[in-house]
Amino acid sequence: MRPFVLLVCLAILAGCTKAEDRSVGAGTTSDTMSAPPGETAEAATLSLSDVAGTWKVRSSDVGGGNPVETELRATGDTSGWTLSGPDRKTYPVRVTAVGGDSVVTETGPRPSFVRKGLQVTTRTVYRLEGDKLVGRTESRFKIGARDSVAQRVNEGTRIR
Protein backbone atom coordinates (compact mmCIF):
# COMPACT_ATOMS: atom_id res chain seq x y z
CA MET A 1 0.00 0.00 0.00
CA ARG A 2 2.81 2.43 0.86
CA PRO A 3 4.44 2.21 -2.62
CA PHE A 4 1.05 2.99 -4.19
CA VAL A 5 0.55 6.05 -1.98
CA LEU A 6 4.07 7.22 -2.80
CA LEU A 7 3.48 6.88 -6.53
CA VAL A 8 0.19 8.80 -6.31
CA CYS A 9 1.88 11.61 -4.36
CA LEU A 10 4.69 11.82 -6.93
CA ALA A 11 2.18 11.95 -9.79
CA ILE A 12 0.23 14.75 -8.11
CA LEU A 13 3.43 16.67 -7.38
CA ALA A 14 4.61 16.34 -10.97
CA GLY A 15 1.26 17.57 -12.27
CA CYS A 16 1.35 20.62 -9.99
CA THR A 17 4.65 22.01 -11.26
CA LYS A 18 4.55 24.79 -13.85
CA ALA A 19 5.68 24.12 -17.43
CA GLU A 20 8.59 26.54 -16.96
CA ASP A 21 9.84 24.53 -13.99
CA ARG A 22 9.81 21.30 -15.98
CA SER A 23 11.82 22.82 -18.84
CA VAL A 24 14.56 24.20 -16.59
CA GLY A 25 16.40 20.88 -16.47
CA ALA A 26 16.02 20.35 -20.21
CA GLY A 27 18.98 22.58 -20.96
CA THR A 28 21.23 20.74 -18.53
CA THR A 29 20.66 17.22 -19.74
CA SER A 30 23.40 15.87 -21.96
CA ASP A 31 22.78 14.57 -25.43
CA THR A 32 25.08 11.58 -25.86
CA MET A 33 24.80 11.71 -29.65
CA SER A 34 26.03 15.27 -30.14
CA ALA A 35 29.66 16.23 -30.63
CA PRO A 36 31.56 17.91 -27.79
CA PRO A 37 31.69 21.71 -28.01
CA GLY A 38 34.23 22.92 -30.53
CA GLU A 39 34.38 19.60 -32.38
CA THR A 40 32.56 18.52 -35.48
CA ALA A 41 30.68 15.25 -35.66
CA GLU A 42 32.42 14.45 -38.96
CA ALA A 43 35.89 12.87 -38.98
CA ALA A 44 38.74 14.54 -40.82
CA THR A 45 38.87 13.63 -44.49
CA LEU A 46 41.81 11.48 -45.53
CA SER A 47 43.38 12.02 -48.95
CA LEU A 48 45.49 9.51 -50.84
CA SER A 49 48.46 11.89 -50.69
CA ASP A 50 48.34 11.49 -46.87
CA VAL A 51 49.16 7.78 -47.20
CA ALA A 52 51.41 7.95 -50.27
CA GLY A 53 54.73 6.21 -49.71
CA THR A 54 56.11 2.79 -48.86
CA TRP A 55 54.82 1.07 -45.74
CA LYS A 56 56.14 -1.98 -43.88
CA VAL A 57 52.89 -3.63 -42.79
CA ARG A 58 52.66 -6.33 -40.14
CA SER A 59 49.49 -8.40 -40.39
CA SER A 60 48.29 -10.99 -37.90
CA ASP A 61 45.23 -12.95 -36.89
CA VAL A 62 42.88 -11.05 -34.60
CA GLY A 63 44.46 -12.92 -31.67
CA GLY A 64 47.99 -11.93 -32.77
CA GLY A 65 48.98 -15.27 -34.34
CA ASN A 66 50.37 -16.04 -37.79
CA PRO A 67 52.21 -12.74 -38.34
CA VAL A 68 53.14 -11.78 -41.88
CA GLU A 69 55.20 -8.78 -43.01
CA THR A 70 54.47 -7.17 -46.34
CA GLU A 71 55.39 -3.97 -48.11
CA LEU A 72 52.59 -1.70 -49.35
CA ARG A 73 53.43 0.95 -51.91
CA ALA A 74 50.78 3.64 -52.03
CA THR A 75 50.57 6.49 -54.52
CA GLY A 76 48.82 9.85 -54.35
CA ASP A 77 46.04 8.54 -56.59
CA THR A 78 44.18 5.25 -57.10
CA SER A 79 46.65 3.81 -59.63
CA GLY A 80 49.99 2.14 -59.07
CA TRP A 81 49.39 0.66 -55.61
CA THR A 82 51.26 -2.63 -55.03
CA LEU A 83 51.77 -5.22 -52.30
CA SER A 84 55.01 -7.18 -51.99
CA GLY A 85 54.69 -10.34 -49.95
CA PRO A 86 57.18 -12.44 -48.05
CA ASP A 87 57.66 -14.33 -51.31
CA ARG A 88 59.07 -11.06 -52.76
CA LYS A 89 56.53 -11.09 -55.59
CA THR A 90 54.56 -7.92 -56.22
CA TYR A 91 50.78 -7.92 -56.57
CA PRO A 92 48.52 -5.09 -57.74
CA VAL A 93 46.29 -3.38 -55.19
CA ARG A 94 42.99 -1.80 -56.24
CA VAL A 95 41.80 1.25 -54.33
CA THR A 96 38.03 0.80 -54.26
CA ALA A 97 36.98 3.67 -52.00
CA VAL A 98 38.32 6.73 -50.21
CA GLY A 99 36.09 8.49 -47.73
CA GLY A 100 36.15 10.05 -44.30
CA ASP A 101 39.19 8.67 -42.51
CA SER A 102 39.47 5.45 -44.55
CA VAL A 103 40.97 3.95 -47.69
CA VAL A 104 39.51 0.64 -48.88
CA THR A 105 41.68 -1.65 -51.01
CA GLU A 106 41.38 -5.07 -52.63
CA THR A 107 43.94 -7.59 -53.86
CA GLY A 108 43.67 -10.89 -55.63
CA PRO A 109 42.93 -13.48 -56.28
CA ARG A 110 46.59 -14.16 -55.48
CA PRO A 111 48.54 -16.81 -53.57
CA SER A 112 47.92 -16.63 -49.82
CA PHE A 113 50.86 -15.64 -47.61
CA VAL A 114 49.32 -17.53 -44.67
CA ARG A 115 47.56 -20.58 -46.12
CA LYS A 116 50.03 -22.09 -48.56
CA GLY A 117 48.57 -23.51 -51.76
CA LEU A 118 45.35 -21.47 -51.58
CA GLN A 119 44.24 -18.43 -53.54
CA VAL A 120 42.97 -15.45 -51.55
CA THR A 121 41.08 -12.24 -52.29
CA THR A 122 41.46 -9.55 -49.64
CA ARG A 123 39.59 -6.38 -48.76
CA THR A 124 41.36 -4.03 -46.35
CA VAL A 125 40.18 -0.84 -44.68
CA TYR A 126 43.15 1.36 -43.74
CA ARG A 127 43.16 4.40 -41.43
CA LEU A 128 45.98 6.79 -40.67
CA GLU A 129 46.49 7.04 -36.88
CA GLY A 130 49.35 9.40 -36.15
CA ASP A 131 52.32 8.02 -38.06
CA LYS A 132 50.87 4.48 -38.30
CA LEU A 133 48.71 2.95 -41.01
CA VAL A 134 46.28 0.64 -39.23
CA GLY A 135 43.49 -1.50 -40.56
CA ARG A 136 41.54 -4.70 -40.79
CA THR A 137 41.60 -7.21 -43.60
CA GLU A 138 38.94 -9.66 -44.63
CA SER A 139 40.53 -12.59 -46.48
CA ARG A 140 38.37 -14.85 -48.63
CA PHE A 141 39.75 -18.25 -49.59
CA LYS A 142 38.18 -20.43 -52.24
CA ILE A 143 38.23 -24.04 -51.01
CA GLY A 144 36.51 -26.29 -53.50
CA ALA A 145 32.90 -25.18 -53.86
CA ARG A 146 32.88 -23.15 -50.66
CA ASP A 147 34.51 -20.01 -49.27
CA SER A 148 36.46 -19.59 -46.06
CA VAL A 149 36.73 -16.13 -44.48
CA ALA A 150 39.39 -14.91 -42.06
CA GLN A 151 39.90 -11.55 -40.35
CA ARG A 152 43.34 -9.99 -39.83
CA VAL A 153 44.61 -6.81 -38.21
CA ASN A 154 47.31 -4.63 -39.76
CA GLU A 155 49.76 -2.03 -38.55
CA GLY A 156 52.11 -0.28 -40.92
CA THR A 157 55.11 1.99 -40.49
CA ARG A 158 56.19 4.32 -43.29
CA ILE A 159 59.68 3.42 -44.52
CA ARG A 160 59.82 5.88 -47.46
VOKE-567488 format. One record per residue (C-alpha): residue number from 1; residue in three letters; x, z, y; chain. Coordinates in steps of 0.1 Angstrom, whole numbers, plus 5000, padded with zeros to 4 digits. Example, Ala and Ser with C-alpha at 12.3 -4.5 7.8 and 13.67 -1.06 7.14 Angstrom:
# residues 2
+-----+------+------+------+------+-----+
! seq ! type !   px !   pz !   py ! mol !
+-----+------+------+------+------+-----+
!   1 !  ALA ! 5123 ! 5078 ! 4955 !   A !
!   2 !  SER ! 5137 ! 5071 ! 4989 !   A !
+-----+------+------+------+------+-----+
# end
This chain:
# residues 160
+-----+------+------+------+------+-----+
! seq ! type !   px !   pz !   py ! mol !
+-----+------+------+------+------+-----+
!   1 !  MET ! 5000 ! 5000 ! 5000 !   A !
!   2 !  ARG ! 5028 ! 5009 ! 5024 !   A !
!   3 !  PRO ! 5044 ! 4974 ! 5022 !   A !
!   4 !  PHE ! 5010 ! 4958 ! 5030 !   A !
!   5 !  VAL ! 5005 ! 4980 ! 5061 !   A !
!   6 !  LEU ! 5041 ! 4972 ! 5072 !   A !
!   7 !  LEU ! 5035 ! 4935 ! 5069 !   A !
!   8 !  VAL ! 5002 ! 4937 ! 5088 !   A !
!   9 !  CYS ! 5019 ! 4956 ! 5116 !   A !
!  10 !  LEU ! 5047 ! 4931 ! 5118 !   A !
!  11 !  ALA ! 5022 ! 4902 ! 5119 !   A !
!  12 !  ILE ! 5002 ! 4919 ! 5148 !   A !
!  13 !  LEU ! 5034 ! 4926 ! 5167 !   A !
!  14 !  ALA ! 5046 ! 4890 ! 5163 !   A !
!  15 !  GLY ! 5013 ! 4877 ! 5176 !   A !
!  16 !  CYS ! 5014 ! 4900 ! 5206 !   A !
!  17 !  THR ! 5046 ! 4887 ! 5220 !   A !
!  18 !  LYS ! 5046 ! 4862 ! 5248 !   A !
!  19 !  ALA ! 5057 ! 4826 ! 5241 !   A !
!  20 !  GLU ! 5086 ! 4830 ! 5265 !   A !
!  21 !  ASP ! 5098 ! 4860 ! 5245 !   A !
!  22 !  ARG ! 5098 ! 4840 ! 5213 !   A !
!  23 !  SER ! 5118 ! 4812 ! 5228 !   A !
!  24 !  VAL ! 5146 ! 4834 ! 5242 !   A !
!  25 !  GLY ! 5164 ! 4835 ! 5209 !   A !
!  26 !  ALA ! 5160 ! 4798 ! 5203 !   A !
!  27 !  GLY ! 5190 ! 4790 ! 5226 !   A !
!  28 !  THR ! 5212 ! 4815 ! 5207 !   A !
!  29 !  THR ! 5207 ! 4803 ! 5172 !   A !
!  30 !  SER ! 5234 ! 4780 ! 5159 !   A !
!  31 !  ASP ! 5228 ! 4746 ! 5146 !   A !
!  32 !  THR ! 5251 ! 4741 ! 5116 !   A !
!  33 !  MET ! 5248 ! 4703 ! 5117 !   A !
!  34 !  SER ! 5260 ! 4699 ! 5153 !   A !
!  35 !  ALA ! 5297 ! 4694 ! 5162 !   A !
!  36 !  PRO ! 5316 ! 4722 ! 5179 !   A !
!  37 !  PRO ! 5317 ! 4720 ! 5217 !   A !
!  38 !  GLY ! 5342 ! 4695 ! 5229 !   A !
!  39 !  GLU ! 5344 ! 4676 ! 5196 !   A !
!  40 !  THR ! 5326 ! 4645 ! 5185 !   A !
!  41 !  ALA ! 5307 ! 4643 ! 5153 !   A !
!  42 !  GLU ! 5324 ! 4610 ! 5144 !   A !
!  43 !  ALA ! 5359 ! 4610 ! 5129 !   A !
!  44 !  ALA ! 5387 ! 4592 ! 5145 !   A !
!  45 !  THR ! 5389 ! 4555 ! 5136 !   A !
!  46 !  LEU ! 5418 ! 4545 ! 5115 !   A !
!  47 !  SER ! 5434 ! 4510 ! 5120 !   A !
!  48 !  LEU ! 5455 ! 4492 ! 5095 !   A !
!  49 !  SER ! 5485 ! 4493 ! 5119 !   A !
!  50 !  ASP ! 5483 ! 4531 ! 5115 !   A !
!  51 !  VAL ! 5492 ! 4528 ! 5078 !   A !
!  52 !  ALA ! 5514 ! 4497 ! 5079 !   A !
!  53 !  GLY ! 5547 ! 4503 ! 5062 !   A !
!  54 !  THR ! 5561 ! 4511 ! 5028 !   A !
!  55 !  TRP ! 5548 ! 4543 ! 5011 !   A !
!  56 !  LYS ! 5561 ! 4561 ! 4980 !   A !
!  57 !  VAL ! 5529 ! 4572 ! 4964 !   A !
!  58 !  ARG ! 5527 ! 4599 ! 4937 !   A !
!  59 !  SER ! 5495 ! 4596 ! 4916 !   A !
!  60 !  SER ! 5483 ! 4621 ! 4890 !   A !
!  61 !  ASP ! 5452 ! 4631 ! 4870 !   A !
!  62 !  VAL ! 5429 ! 4654 ! 4890 !   A !
!  63 !  GLY ! 5445 ! 4683 ! 4871 !   A !
!  64 !  GLY ! 5480 ! 4672 ! 4881 !   A !
!  65 !  GLY ! 5490 ! 4657 ! 4847 !   A !
!  66 !  ASN ! 5504 ! 4622 ! 4840 !   A !
!  67 !  PRO ! 5522 ! 4617 ! 4873 !   A !
!  68 !  VAL ! 5531 ! 4581 ! 4882 !   A !
!  69 !  GLU ! 5552 ! 4570 ! 4912 !   A !
!  70 !  THR ! 5545 ! 4537 ! 4928 !   A !
!  71 !  GLU ! 5554 ! 4519 ! 4960 !   A !
!  72 !  LEU ! 5526 ! 4506 ! 4983 !   A !
!  73 !  ARG ! 5534 ! 4481 ! 5010 !   A !
!  74 !  ALA ! 5508 ! 4480 ! 5036 !   A !
!  75 !  THR ! 5506 ! 4455 ! 5065 !   A !
!  76 !  GLY ! 5488 ! 4456 ! 5099 !   A !
!  77 !  ASP ! 5460 ! 4434 ! 5085 !   A !
!  78 !  THR ! 5442 ! 4429 ! 5053 !   A !
!  79 !  SER ! 5467 ! 4404 ! 5038 !   A !
!  80 !  GLY ! 5500 ! 4409 ! 5021 !   A !
!  81 !  TRP ! 5494 ! 4444 ! 5007 !   A !
!  82 !  THR ! 5513 ! 4450 ! 4974 !   A !
!  83 !  LEU ! 5518 ! 4477 ! 4948 !   A !
!  84 !  SER ! 5550 ! 4480 ! 4928 !   A !
!  85 !  GLY ! 5547 ! 4501 ! 4897 !   A !
!  86 !  PRO ! 5572 ! 4519 ! 4876 !   A !
!  87 !  ASP ! 5577 ! 4487 ! 4857 !   A !
!  88 !  ARG ! 5591 ! 4472 ! 4889 !   A !
!  89 !  LYS ! 5565 ! 4444 ! 4889 !   A !
!  90 !  THR ! 5546 ! 4438 ! 4921 !   A !
!  91 !  TYR ! 5508 ! 4434 ! 4921 !   A !
!  92 !  PRO ! 5485 ! 4423 ! 4949 !   A !
!  93 !  VAL ! 5463 ! 4448 ! 4966 !   A !
!  94 !  ARG ! 5430 ! 4438 ! 4982 !   A !
!  95 !  VAL ! 5418 ! 4457 ! 5013 !   A !
!  96 !  THR ! 5380 ! 4457 ! 5008 !   A !
!  97 !  ALA ! 5370 ! 4480 ! 5037 !   A !
!  98 !  VAL ! 5383 ! 4498 ! 5067 !   A !
!  99 !  GLY ! 5361 ! 4523 ! 5085 !   A !
! 100 !  GLY ! 5361 ! 4557 ! 5100 !   A !
! 101 !  ASP ! 5392 ! 4575 ! 5087 !   A !
! 102 !  SER ! 5395 ! 4555 ! 5054 !   A !
! 103 !  VAL ! 5410 ! 4523 ! 5040 !   A !
! 104 !  VAL ! 5395 ! 4511 ! 5006 !   A !
! 105 !  THR ! 5417 ! 4490 ! 4983 !   A !
! 106 !  GLU ! 5414 ! 4474 ! 4949 !   A !
! 107 !  THR ! 5439 ! 4461 ! 4924 !   A !
! 108 !  GLY ! 5437 ! 4444 ! 4891 !   A !
! 109 !  PRO ! 5429 ! 4437 ! 4865 !   A !
! 110 !  ARG ! 5466 ! 4445 ! 4858 !   A !
! 111 !  PRO ! 5485 ! 4464 ! 4832 !   A !
! 112 !  SER ! 5479 ! 4502 ! 4834 !   A !
! 113 !  PHE ! 5509 ! 4524 ! 4844 !   A !
! 114 !  VAL ! 5493 ! 4553 ! 4825 !   A !
! 115 !  ARG ! 5476 ! 4539 ! 4794 !   A !
! 116 !  LYS ! 5500 ! 4514 ! 4779 !   A !
! 117 !  GLY ! 5486 ! 4482 ! 4765 !   A !
! 118 !  LEU ! 5454 ! 4484 ! 4785 !   A !
! 119 !  GLN ! 5442 ! 4465 ! 4816 !   A !
! 120 !  VAL ! 5430 ! 4485 ! 4845 !   A !
! 121 !  THR ! 5411 ! 4477 ! 4878 !   A !
! 122 !  THR ! 5415 ! 4504 ! 4905 !   A !
! 123 !  ARG ! 5396 ! 4512 ! 4936 !   A !
! 124 !  THR ! 5414 ! 4536 ! 4960 !   A !
! 125 !  VAL ! 5402 ! 4553 ! 4992 !   A !
! 126 !  TYR ! 5432 ! 4563 ! 5014 !   A !
! 127 !  ARG ! 5432 ! 4586 ! 5044 !   A !
! 128 !  LEU ! 5460 ! 4593 ! 5068 !   A !
! 129 !  GLU ! 5465 ! 4631 ! 5070 !   A !
! 130 !  GLY ! 5494 ! 4639 ! 5094 !   A !
! 131 !  ASP ! 5523 ! 4619 ! 5080 !   A !
! 132 !  LYS ! 5509 ! 4617 ! 5045 !   A !
! 133 !  LEU ! 5487 ! 4590 ! 5030 !   A !
! 134 !  VAL ! 5463 ! 4608 ! 5006 !   A !
! 135 !  GLY ! 5435 ! 4594 ! 4985 !   A !
! 136 !  ARG ! 5415 ! 4592 ! 4953 !   A !
! 137 !  THR ! 5416 ! 4564 ! 4928 !   A !
! 138 !  GLU ! 5389 ! 4554 ! 4903 !   A !
! 139 !  SER ! 5405 ! 4535 ! 4874 !   A !
! 140 !  ARG ! 5384 ! 4514 ! 4851 !   A !
! 141 !  PHE ! 5398 ! 4504 ! 4818 !   A !
! 142 !  LYS ! 5382 ! 4478 ! 4796 !   A !
! 143 !  ILE ! 5382 ! 4490 ! 4760 !   A !
! 144 !  GLY ! 5365 ! 4465 ! 4737 !   A !
! 145 !  ALA ! 5329 ! 4461 ! 4748 !   A !
! 146 !  ARG ! 5329 ! 4493 ! 4769 !   A !
! 147 !  ASP ! 5345 ! 4507 ! 4800 !   A !
! 148 !  SER ! 5365 ! 4539 ! 4804 !   A !
! 149 !  VAL ! 5367 ! 4555 ! 4839 !   A !
! 150 !  ALA ! 5394 ! 4579 ! 4851 !   A !
! 151 !  GLN ! 5399 ! 4596 ! 4884 !   A !
! 152 !  ARG ! 5433 ! 4602 ! 4900 !   A !
! 153 !  VAL ! 5446 ! 4618 ! 4932 !   A !
! 154 !  ASN ! 5473 ! 4602 ! 4954 !   A !
! 155 !  GLU ! 5498 ! 4615 ! 4980 !   A !
! 156 !  GLY ! 5521 ! 4591 ! 4997 !   A !
! 157 !  THR ! 5551 ! 4595 ! 5020 !   A !
! 158 !  ARG ! 5562 ! 4567 ! 5043 !   A !
! 159 !  ILE ! 5597 ! 4555 ! 5034 !   A !
! 160 !  ARG ! 5598 ! 4525 ! 5059 !   A !
+-----+------+------+------+------+-----+
# end
